[in-house]
Every structure is written in structure tokens, then in C-alpha cells.
Amino acid sequence: MDFHQARGWKTWHHHRALMMVVLFVLKQRIQHQEDLPLLSCSDIETLAARFSPRQSITVVGVIRQKKVRHNMCQAAIDFANATS
């Protein structure tokens, strides 16, 4: 940590919080690599927001929405590869 030039307690905590978020996102992407290969940071944020007690959508519903989105993204990737 000697190379990190955080000048205050608040800055240091902000930096550490961002590092934890990056590690969480990386862990989720690795964990779901097989069933959701196109999982993005935005997807993880949406999933985390859906776990709020105030949301009415179920976990299965969120995963279904993400799979549909990923299928569309994969189709676009396949089309781009086929036309190039």
C-alpha cells in the first residue's frame, strides 16, 4: 500500500470499496461463465438491484431476462462474424 497515495481516510475507503466491487464482479463472471458467458457489469448491477426486497420480480425471472438479452447479443456477434 506504500505506492497508493490516498491522502485521507475517506479516499482510502473509497478506493478499497471500488476494489471490492471489481473483485465481486470478477467472481460473478467467473462463477457464471458456463451458463451466462456474456455476463456484463451492467447485468450484475441489474441482478443485484433485483434482489432488493422492494422488487416484485423473482430470481428466475431476472435470469430469464438475462438469457434472452445474451441470446440477442450472441446472435449479433455471430452475424458480425459471418459477414466479415
N, C-alpha and C positions, 0 to 999 in steps of 0.2 A: 504493500500500500504506500510505500515511500514515494513512488512515482506519481501517485494521484494527488493533484493539487486542490483538493477541496479545502476551502478557506473557512468553512463554518460547519457547524453540526447539521444544520438543515440541508446544506448542499450535499454533505456526505450521505445522509439518509436518502435523499432523492436519488443519488447515484446508485446506492445499494438497492433501492426499490426497483429501479429500472433493470438492474442486473437480474433480480429475482424474476421479473416479468419475462425477460428474454429466456431465462432458463426454463420457466414454466411453458412457454410457447414451444421451445425446442423439444421438451419432454413430450408434450402432447402430439407434436408432429411425428416424433419417432414412434410413440405408442400406437398411433392410428395410421401408420404408414401403409399397412396392408389393405384396410377397408376404406380409407379416405386418403388416397395418395396426393390429392391436390389441396389438402387442408392448408388454409392460409391464416395469417394473423387475424384478419377480419372475421373469418369463420370462428376462430377460437373466441374472439371477443363476443360475437353473437351468441355462441353457445353459453358462455359464462353469464351473459345478461339474461338468457332464458332460464337459468337456474334460480333466478330471483323469485322469492315466494309470491310476488305480485303477478307473475306471468301465468297465463292460463294454458299455454301450450305444453305438451308433455315432452319428455326427452326423446321418445320415439318419433314424435312429430318433427322436432328440430333435426334429428339425424336424417329423417326422410327428406326434409327440405335441402339439407346439405348435399345429400347424394344426388338429388335432381340437379342442383347447381353444378356439382362436379361432373356429372354426365354431360351437361351442356358445355362446360369448359373443355372436357376431353374431346368432344365432338369437334369443337373449334380447333383444337390443337391437331387432331387427325386431319381435318380438312386443310389446314395450313400446310401440313407436311405433305399431303397428297398433291397439292397444287404447286409446290416448289420444286 
